[in-house]
């Protein structure tokens, strides 16, 4: 559930308390569909970081550790600044032609997603299956 005053959403489904900051859409030209897509993408990224933090950093029930909090904030910033946000060509960062994450943060998000990805089948099976289908579709459509 999202608190409209703060822009934060509270999610406890990963087993840890996660404050999900929905990216403020700085550009008023975003459609409601694009805003919903961006918010959903950020929610999934935050959930995956929470799963990773709980499993790897042994943060049972507590908020994210400082390193994971920093990674979460970095992903929000990069999602807000995505050059493909206003186009219909926005894809997963994994397949993007422009890698805007720093090398250190890119490696950190890869590690978090590799850990959390298989565990998403337990936490959010529908999201996990939709993601797998989207990845498969993307790989078939690119030469």
N, C-alpha and C positions, 0 to 999 in steps of 0.2 A: 504494500500500500504506500502511496506517495503522499508526502506532506507538501502541499502546494506552497506553503509559506517559505520553506527552506529549500525546496527542490530536491530533497533527499527521499529515497525510498528505503523502507526497512524490509529486509529479507532474511529469514531465519532458516530457510529450507536446506541450506548447505551444512547445517549443524553449528555454524558460527553466526554471530550477529554481524551483519554486513550493512553498512550504510552506503547505499548506492546513490551516487550523485548523477542524476540524469543530466546529460549535456544540455546546457541552455542553447537553444538554436539562435545563434547570434544574427543570422541572416533571416529577415522576415520573408524572404521569397521561398522558404521551405514550405512544402505542402504538408498537410496533416499526415499524409501517408509517409512522407519522408521522415517527419519527426517521430512517428510511431516506430518506423523501422530503425532509426538511430537509437531510440530509447530501448528497444528490444535487444539490439546488438550490444549495447552497453550493459544491460541487465545480465545477459548471458556471459559476457566477459567478466563482470564482477562476480557472478556466481562461480565461474571457473577459478578465479583467483582465490575466492573463499575456500573452495574445495582443496586447492593446492596448499593454502596456508594452514588449514586445519590438519591436513594429512602430513605435510612435510615439516611444519614448524611447531607442531604439537600445541596448537592454540585452542584447546577444547573449550568451546562456548564463549571464548573471549573475542574481542574485536581483532581485526587483522593486525599482524605484526608491522613494525615500521617499514620494512622493506616491501611488503605486499601492499601496504597503504600507499607508498610512493608509486609503485607500479600501477595501482588502480587509478590514482590521480593522473598519471602519465597517459594512460589509455584514454581517459576522458578528454584530456587536452588534445591528443592526436585525433580522436574522433571528431572533435569540434573543428579542427583545422584541416580535415580531409579535403583535398582538392577535387575529389569526385563526389562529394556530398550532394551537390546540386544537380548532378547528372544521374541518369538512370544506369550508368555504368559502374556504380559503386559495387565493389565485390569484397570478399574477405581479404584482409590485409595480406594473407599468405599468397594470394594470386595477383596482388597489385604490381603494376609496373614501376611504381614510385614507392620505395621503401623509406618512409619518413621517420621511423623509429631509430634512435641511436643504436649502435651495435650492442651495447650493454643491455639496454631495455628490450631490444628485440630478442636477445638470447634469453632474458628472464621470462618474457611472455611465452616463448616457445617451450621452455621448461615447464611453466605452469600449465600450459594447454596440453602438453603431452601427458602430464600426470592426471589432470582433471578430465580430459577427453573421454577415456573409457569409463570413468566414474560417473559421467553425466548420464549414462544409461540407467543408473540407479536414482539419481536426483531429478533429472528431467528427461525421461526417455523420449518424449515427443520431440523436444528440441534437438536431441542428439540424432534421432533418425532423420529429421528434416535437414539437419546440417550434412549428414552423410550423403543424402540424396542430392543436395545442392552441390556438394563437392564433386560427386560423380558426374552430374550434369555439366558442371564447368569443365571438368577434364575432358569430357567427350566433345565439347564444343570448341575447344582450343586445339589448334594443329600441333 
